[in-house]
Amino acid sequence: MANPAHLAVFATVVKTGSISAAAKQLGCGKSVVSRQLAKLEEELGARLLQRSTRRLALTEIGQMVLQEAQQIERALHNIDHLSEQFQQEVCGLLRVSCSVAGRAKMVPIIAAFMARYPKVSVNLQLEDHIVDLIANQIDVAIRAAHLADSSLVARKLTDNHNLLVAAPAYLARAGQPTHPQDLRTHACLVYTQGMRAWNEWNLGGPGGPYKVQVNSALQINDGGALVNAALLGCGILSAGRLLVRDYLETGELQQVLVDYPSLASAPIYAVYPARQGLALKTSCFVQFLVEYFVA
């Protein structure tokens, strides 16, 4: 099978009229061009050019091969142009993965990113399990976890310590807990996944640390739904700061057991396949995330 690079060299030689002119255009030595031509003729089992000291002439099969070689040369040029464009302009389809609970934060971030870079379109995948970035062609995944070693690149965006929160209506009805052990008698909202429930809460503070088996009044496998349940006054929730920060600022939720902070924390990372050859749209989005979480 003919090597496409050899075919492109052949087309350049014919276009420029000589091996030396082709070498100059390609930025290589004449011997390199001659060797590649010889290899192409060996691959095809036919002579493509009749060479003399003064001129080159196409053979009959050389004329037929030239038509195909010119198409390959144009295709290689177009591919180089596309690659250059994608490294110089923020454009194209950006595929992003994040947890279902993170949608409330991620959608406004993506909207702001698209406003800054209008030539980018985004496909946001909401998943509550670890996604294979390579198999699913994901450009960037937002993950809240302590990441195991892997071939992926992980850029830490922020810490995300858990806070204990509840709605004012719930606290008016059930009273304020004053000690970690009080959680045993309060209605607590617990994250669950399959048969596992995160109903053992670890708290610091005076006399701590404390490990409390809480009363799981409501178990849900979605963090966003748990926040909604807390807003409705269903009980006390232990959730990442980023999930509840806005509701604390508006007063819709209140922090409880402030002197006994949760020891749970899941740092937020932007994860992507590799640094080398990273598309400009991906590197710009990662930098945009860094700026957002630092602000």
N, C-alpha and C positions, 0 to 999 in steps of 0.2 A: 504494500500500500504506500502511496506517495506521501511524503511528509509535507503538511500544509506550509510550513516555513520555507521549505525548499522550493515549493511551487511559487510562493510570493517572491522569492529571490529571482527565480526564472522570469517572472512577469516584469520585475524591475529591470533586469538585464535587457530584455527586449524593448522596453519603453525608453530606456536611456541610450540604447544603441551600442553599448560596449560594457565589458566587465569592469574596466577601471571607472567609468562613469557611475555604474551601479554601486560599486564599492564606496565611492565618494558619497552618494546619496544615502546609502545604508549605514555609513559611518564605520566601515570595517576595511580590512585589507583585501587586495585583489585575490590573494591566495585563498582567503576564506570563501569568497564568492565562487571561485573556480571549483573548490572542493564541494560546495553545496550543489552546484550544477552537475558535477560528476556523480554525486550520490543520487540525485534525482533521476538521471539517466539510467543509473544502475538499478534503482527501485522500479522503474518502468520497463527496463529491458529494451530501450530504444534510444537512438540519438535524436535530440530535439533541435540542436543547433549545429550548423556547419560553420566551423571556425577557420578563419584565415588571419594573416597578420594585419589585414586592413579592414575586415568587416565580418559581421555575423549574419548568417542566413538561416531562417527557420526551415526545418524539414517539413514534410507533409504532416507527420504526426505531431511535430512541434507546433504547427499552426492550430491543430485541434486542441492540444493540451493547453495552449496559451489562453484560449477562450475560457476554460475552466479556471486556470490559474489567476486570471484577472478578476474573476468573481471572488476567489479566495482572498486575493490581495485586498479587494474592497471590503470584504467581511472583516478581515483582521484590522484594517484601518478603522472601521466602524466600531469594533469591539474596543480598541484602544481609546477611541473618542468617548464611548459610553463610560468606560472606567474613569477616564480623566474628568468627565462631567460629574460623575457621582462623588468624586473626591474633591471637587471644587464648588459644588452647589448642593445645598441642603434640599433634597427633593426625593420623591419616590414613596413607596409604601413602607411604613414602619410598623412592625408587628411587636406588640407589647403584651406581656402576661403579668397579672397580679391576682391577689386573692379576691374572692367575692366581697369580703369585708372592706377591702381597700378601695372599692369603686367610688365611694363618696369623696375620697381625696384625689384619686387618680384622674377622674373625668375632668375636674377643673384644671388640673395640671396639663393634661393633654390639650384641652381647649386653648389654654394660654400658649402652649408650644406651637400649635397650628396657627395661631394668630401671628406669632413671630415669624414662622416659616410656612407661608401659605402654599408652597409647592409640595408640602409633605401631606400624605394621607395616612391615617392610623387605623390599624386593626387591633382592638383591645380584647384580649381573651381573659375572662374571669374564671379562675380555677382555684379550688381549695386543696389541690394536691401538687406535688412537685412535678413540673412539666419538663420533658426532655427538649431542651432548646434546639438542639441540632435536628432531631427528628421532626419537630414541629415548626422549624424555620422561624423561631422566635429571635428577634433582634435584641430585646432587653426584657428581663424578668425582674419584677420587684418582689423581693422575698424578705419576710420577717422571721429570721431564724439565725441560729448559730450554724454557719455553713461548714460542712465537712470539706476536706481537701478534695479538689477536683481539677479538671482541666479548664474550668470556667474562670473568668475574671470576675471578682466581686469588689465593687466599690461601695464602701460604707457611706450611707447617707446621713444617718442619725441614730442615736439611741432611742429606745421606745419602752421606758419603764412602765410597768403596770401601775394603775391607780385604782383605789377602791372608791366607787361612786354609787350614788342612789338619788332618786328623784325626791324633791322636797315633800311631795305627797306621801311617799312611802315612809319617810323619816317621821313625818307628823303622825302617821298612823302607828308605826312600830317602835319609834324611839331611836335615839342615836346610840350606836354601839360605842362603848368607851374602852373596851379591851378586846384583843384578838379572840379570846375564848367566847365572847358574846356572839360571834358569827355562827356558833353552833345552834343558836336559838332564833337566828334571823333567816328570812327567806333569801337564798342566794341564787344567782343566775350563773350557770356553769356551761362552759364550752365542752362539747362532746364530739368525738369522731369515732364512728363505728361503735364498738363496745367500750371504748375508753372515755372516761369523764375526768376533766381536770378539776376535781372537787377537793383537792388538797392544796391549800393556799399557804405559802410561806411568807411570813412577815418579820420585819426587824423591829427595832425600837427598844425601849427600856425593858430590861429583863429578858430580852429575846436572844436568839431568834425563836419564832413560834411556828409550829407546823400544825395547822388547824384543818380538820376534816369538816368542811362546811355542810350546811343543810342545803342540798340541791333541790330547791323548789321548782326550778325550771331548767331543763337542759336543751340546748340548741346547737346545731353544728355549723352555725354561721355567726361570726362576730358582730356583723351589722344588725342582725335580727336580735341579738342579745342586747345591744345598745337600745334598740327600739323598745324592748321589754323593760329595760331600766327606766326609760323615759315615761313609760306608762305606769310606773310605780309598782312593778312586779317584785322588786327586791334589790339586793346589793350586788354589784357587778365588779369583778376585777378585770380590767381591760387596758390595753395599751393607751398611753397618753394621746397618741395621734387620733385614736378613734373617738375620744371623749372630750378633747380639749375645747372644741367649739361650744359644746353644751355646758361645760363648766363656766365659760366666759359669759354665756347668756343667762346662767342661773337655772337652766332646765335640769341640770344635775349638780349635785354637791359632793365634794370629796369627804369621805368618812375615815376615821382612824388615821388622821394625819400624822400623829406621833408614832404610828406603827406602819411604816411604808412597806409595800409589797416588795419582795426580793425578786419577783419575776421580771424578766426583761428579754425582749427579742429585738435586737438591732435590725434596722432596715437597710437592705443592700440593693444596689442595682447590679444585676448579674448579666453578663454577656459572654459569647463564645470565645473571643480572642481579641488581642490588641492589634496584631499584625493584619494589615489590610482592612481595618475596621472602616465601615462606610461612614461618610461624614454625617449623615442623618443620625446614625447611632451615637457617635461620639458627642454630637451637639445635644442630643436628648439626655444623655448621661450628665453632661455638664449643666444642662437646664435643671435637672433633678437636684444636683448638688447645690445650685444657687437657691432653689426653692426651699430646701430643707435647712440651709444655713440662715436664710432670711428670717 
